[in-house]
Amino acid sequence: MAEATIRILVVDDHHIVRQGLVALLSTVSDFEVVAEAGDGVEAVQLHRNLRPDVTIMDLRLPQMGGVDAIVAIRAEAPQARFIVLTTFDGDEDIYRALQAGAKGYLLKGMNAGELTDAIRTVHAGRTRIPSVVAERLAERVSGTELTTRELEVLRLIVQGHSNKEIGNQLHISEATVKTHINNLLSKLGVSDRTQAATTALQRGLVHLD
């Protein structure tokens, strides 16, 4: 019997990357790229109309990010299957994507064989997470989670704001800001604001837009 065709939606905001993926996948006999999208909103609409078997989703997208797009699509189609394909390997990025419902998480440095294997694995209902990604995820799960307020303070630290400026923006006292900073430094295992900012960016807790 002939292999069943796996229908694929490719979502990436970089045209060249998207075209490269489409060209690569089109060389595989049992793959069919049914559509491509450049942002999260378009991805949701195309998925609604076409119901692809597997969606390859970038994380950083205009209008609606990849994680939000996965959540929106799965609200309409709970069985939808996703592979995140991204340059981001921070443990928080991985955690959010898998929490949203992605079944695969690949970094853009992977080879063609890894991608085609992942598509077949996820299409079959299984999970595909490379060891390096699994290690980052384990770090995230074993770590102490920051509170919403601590994340807000951390984002403002990364943006370069002083304690006074952070207090003004969040409508809290400088003493409260210092308490939040001490708590987040302890949770992140760092000793100062600079290390906190670096760690936040490396882990994907905060992104520079």
C-alpha positions as semicolon CSV with decimal commas, in nm:
position;residue;x (nm);y (nm);z (nm)
1;M;0,000;0,000;0,000
2;A;0,115;0,353;-0,072
3;E;0,208;0,570;0,225
4;A;-0,060;0,816;0,337
5;T;0,029;1,175;0,255
6;I;0,110;1,394;0,555
7;R;-0,037;1,742;0,501
8;I;0,182;2,016;0,647
9;L;0,138;2,385;0,731
10;V;0,464;2,585;0,757
11;V;0,463;2,899;0,976
12;D;0,768;3,129;0,986
13;D;0,796;3,506;0,948
14;H;1,125;3,488;0,754
15;H;1,038;3,440;0,388
16;I;1,368;3,274;0,294
17;V;1,349;3,027;0,584
18;R;0,988;2,948;0,499
19;Q;1,066;2,894;0,131
20;G;1,360;2,673;0,222
21;L;1,142;2,456;0,442
22;V;0,873;2,430;0,174
23;A;1,131;2,336;-0,089
24;L;1,286;2,073;0,140
25;L;0,956;1,917;0,243
26;S;0,834;1,911;-0,117
27;T;1,111;1,665;-0,203
28;V;0,965;1,402;0,032
29;S;0,719;1,177;-0,148
30;D;0,467;1,139;0,132
31;F;0,471;1,505;0,243
32;E;0,246;1,777;0,103
33;V;0,284;2,140;0,211
34;V;-0,075;2,262;0,196
35;A;-0,003;2,623;0,297
36;E;0,248;2,860;0,451
37;A;0,197;3,154;0,688
38;G;0,412;3,449;0,793
39;D;0,239;3,535;1,121
40;G;0,035;3,375;1,397
41;V;-0,301;3,521;1,298
42;E;-0,265;3,390;0,943
43;A;-0,160;3,051;1,083
44;V;-0,480;3,024;1,289
45;Q;-0,695;3,112;0,987
46;L;-0,518;2,869;0,755
47;H;-0,534;2,589;1,008
48;R;-0,907;2,650;1,053
49;N;-0,965;2,629;0,677
50;L;-0,726;2,346;0,586
51;R;-0,688;2,129;0,898
52;P;-0,331;2,013;0,820
53;D;-0,195;1,695;0,982
54;V;0,115;1,865;1,122
55;T;0,201;2,234;1,166
56;I;0,563;2,351;1,182
57;M;0,556;2,664;1,397
58;D;0,818;2,929;1,470
59;L;0,797;3,094;1,813
60;R;0,864;3,460;1,740
61;L;0,598;3,577;1,497
62;P;0,435;3,916;1,427
63;Q;0,076;3,989;1,535
64;M;0,047;3,667;1,737
65;G;0,338;3,464;1,874
66;G;0,382;3,094;1,808
67;V;0,274;2,980;2,155
68;D;-0,042;3,192;2,142
69;A;-0,119;3,061;1,793
70;I;-0,084;2,701;1,914
71;V;-0,321;2,774;2,203
72;A;-0,574;2,941;1,971
73;I;-0,564;2,656;1,718
74;R;-0,593;2,384;1,983
75;A;-0,896;2,562;2,131
76;E;-1,067;2,492;1,796
77;A;-0,889;2,166;1,707
78;P;-0,766;1,988;2,023
79;Q;-0,605;1,708;1,821
80;A;-0,391;1,948;1,613
81;R;-0,025;1,846;1,606
82;F;0,265;2,091;1,621
83;I;0,639;2,092;1,586
84;V;0,810;2,408;1,708
85;L;1,107;2,494;1,487
86;T;1,300;2,787;1,628
87;T;1,637;2,941;1,709
88;F;1,533;2,977;2,074
89;D;1,662;2,711;2,313
90;G;1,587;2,883;2,644
91;D;1,418;2,653;2,892
92;E;1,123;2,889;2,938
93;D;1,057;2,899;2,562
94;I;1,058;2,519;2,552
95;Y;0,833;2,492;2,857
96;R;0,573;2,736;2,723
97;A;0,561;2,569;2,381
98;L;0,516;2,219;2,524
99;Q;0,262;2,344;2,778
100;A;0,067;2,495;2,488
101;G;0,054;2,154;2,322
102;A;0,353;2,123;2,088
103;K;0,464;1,761;2,044
104;G;0,801;1,839;1,890
105;Y;1,063;2,107;1,953
106;L;1,352;2,141;1,707
107;L;1,625;2,401;1,676
108;K;1,691;2,548;1,332
109;G;2,040;2,402;1,325
110;M;1,899;2,049;1,283
111;N;1,949;1,852;0,963
112;A;1,685;1,750;0,710
113;G;1,665;1,394;0,841
114;E;1,586;1,512;1,194
115;L;1,303;1,728;1,060
116;T;1,144;1,458;0,844
117;D;1,174;1,204;1,127
118;A;1,013;1,449;1,368
119;I;0,723;1,513;1,131
120;R;0,652;1,141;1,098
121;T;0,688;1,086;1,473
122;V;0,450;1,369;1,567
123;H;0,205;1,269;1,293
124;A;0,196;0,922;1,451
125;G;0,092;1,079;1,781
126;R;0,426;1,059;1,957
127;T;0,657;1,327;2,097
128;R;0,993;1,426;1,948
129;I;1,225;1,629;2,169
130;P;1,604;1,614;2,110
131;S;1,821;1,543;2,415
132;V;1,965;1,896;2,431
133;V;1,612;2,038;2,444
134;A;1,502;1,779;2,702
135;E;1,793;1,881;2,925
136;R;1,688;2,245;2,912
137;L;1,331;2,146;2,991
138;A;1,447;1,943;3,291
139;E;1,630;2,251;3,421
140;R;1,309;2,452;3,392
141;V;1,092;2,193;3,564
142;S;1,338;2,145;3,851
143;G;1,385;2,518;3,905
144;T;1,184;2,749;4,130
145;E;0,924;2,941;3,932
146;L;0,918;3,319;3,944
147;T;0,596;3,493;4,042
148;T;0,417;3,722;3,796
149;R;0,541;4,029;3,984
150;E;0,899;3,900;3,990
151;L;0,883;3,849;3,613
152;E;0,757;4,206;3,570
153;V;1,048;4,336;3,777
154;L;1,291;4,118;3,584
155;R;1,167;4,250;3,248
156;L;1,221;4,607;3,367
157;I;1,570;4,518;3,494
158;V;1,654;4,380;3,148
159;Q;1,528;4,705;2,996
160;G;1,776;4,894;3,217
161;H;1,542;5,063;3,464
162;S;1,652;5,166;3,814
163;N;1,473;5,049;4,128
164;K;1,298;5,384;4,154
165;E;1,181;5,367;3,791
166;I;1,060;5,009;3,840
167;G;0,866;5,117;4,149
168;N;0,704;5,404;3,959
169;Q;0,603;5,182;3,668
170;L;0,458;4,908;3,889
171;H;0,317;5,148;4,149
172;I;0,507;4,988;4,435
173;S;0,769;5,123;4,679
174;E;1,145;5,097;4,624
175;A;1,165;4,874;4,931
176;T;0,917;4,634;4,772
177;V;1,116;4,642;4,448
178;K;1,430;4,546;4,641
179;T;1,245;4,257;4,805
180;H;1,131;4,126;4,466
181;I;1,485;4,162;4,328
182;N;1,637;3,972;4,622
183;N;1,381;3,695;4,575
184;L;1,438;3,662;4,201
185;L;1,818;3,671;4,240
186;S;1,789;3,381;4,483
187;K;1,555;3,183;4,255
188;L;1,778;3,240;3,951
189;G;2,092;3,152;4,148
190;V;2,271;3,478;4,060
191;S;2,428;3,752;4,269
192;D;2,346;4,077;4,091
193;R;2,116;4,254;3,844
194;T;2,352;4,210;3,548
195;Q;2,368;3,834;3,596
196;A;1,990;3,828;3,641
197;A;1,939;4,008;3,310
198;T;2,181;3,776;3,127
199;T;2,019;3,465;3,273
200;A;1,670;3,594;3,191
201;L;1,763;3,636;2,825
202;Q;1,947;3,303;2,802
203;R;1,657;3,112;2,953
204;G;1,388;3,287;2,751
205;L;1,224;3,437;3,060
206;V;1,249;3,777;2,889
207;H;1,294;3,862;2,522
208;L;1,435;4,178;2,370
209;D;1,188;4,289;2,101
